Amino acid sequence: MMDIGSLEYVVISFEDDQFAHEILPELNAIQEKGLIRVVDLLFVIKDTDRLAEEIPPGTSAVIILLEHTWAFGLAEAVRRAGGKLFTGGLVTPEALTQVRAELAAAKEENNA
């Protein structure tokens, strides 16, 4: 059995052929650096009747399963230390912006 690192899936919506012109070259560049491996990739087009709520009607999207190859060394060190990874996740730039705004508001409230 082949070792596999941490996996993450991402769903990216796009218009027209922007995936081929913008996203695919960047995915290839990251993969060539050995930071990730694309395990699977699926293109979907949502018509107005499909049930997936996250993808707007009439939109194209790509679902990508990424392997975080950089995580092999960290996972091995965690195992050697007797540790276990409980959970993880992806913090989007939008979520980070929201957290920063909330922290700034809390700081202002505490200073008032």
N, C-alpha and C positions, 0 to 999 in steps of 0.2 A: 504494500500500500504506500502510495506517495504521500509525504508530509504536505500538509496544506496550512497556510497561515490564516490569520483572521480574515473573515469575509465581510464584505459590506455590499449592500445593493444601493444603487442610486437610480432614480427615475428623472430623466431630463426631457422636458418638452421643448420643442423648437418649431420654427416656421420654415417653410420652403426647404431648401437644401443646406441650411446652416450647419447641420450636423457634419456633413462631409467637408465643408469649407473651414469651419471654425473648431468644432469640438474634436473630431477624429484626429487631426494633427496633434492636438495637445495631449489627447489620450495616448497616442503613439509615442510622443516624446517622454511622457512620464514613465511609460512601460519600458522604453529603451534604457532609462536610467536605473531600472531594476527596483523602483519603489513600489510598483504595483504589478499585478498580472491580471489581465482581463480573462476571467474564467468563462464567462458567457455573456452574450450580448443579444438582445432581442428588440427588433423594431416593431412598433405597434402604431396603428392609426385608429383613433377613436372616432366613431361616427356618433350621431346624436342619440343612439339607442344603447350604447354600452354602459356598463354599470360602474366602472372604475371612477370614483368620485374625484380623485386627485388630478386626473387629466381632463382639462376642459374639452367640451365637445368640439369636434372638427379639428383637433390638434394631433400632430404627430409626436411621438415620443420614442425614446430608446431606454430600455431597462438594461442596466449593466451590473453584472456581478463581479466585484473587484476582490482580488486577494492582496492583502497588505503584506508583501514579502519582507518588508523592513521589520515586521513584528516577530520574525523567527527568533532572532537573538534575544529580544526582550522576553518572549514566552519561555525560552529555555532557561534564562536567568531566574524567572519567576518560579519555574518548576524546581530548579536546584535549591532555591531558598525556601522551598516548601509552601510557597504561596499559590493562590488561585485567583484567576481573573473573575470577578463577580459580574461586572457589567461594563459596557462601553457605549459609545454612540458618537454621532456626528453633530457638531455644533456648526450650524450654518452661519454665514456672514449676517443674515437678517436677524437671527436669534442673538448673536453677539451684539449687534447694534441695539436691540431691544434691552438687553441686560445692561449695557452701558448707560442707556437713558434712564432705566429704573434706578441704577446705582447713583447717578448724578442727582435724580430727584430725591432719593432718600438722604443723600448728603446735605442737600439744600434744606430739607425738612428738619434734619438734626441740627443744622446751624442756625435755624430761625428761632 
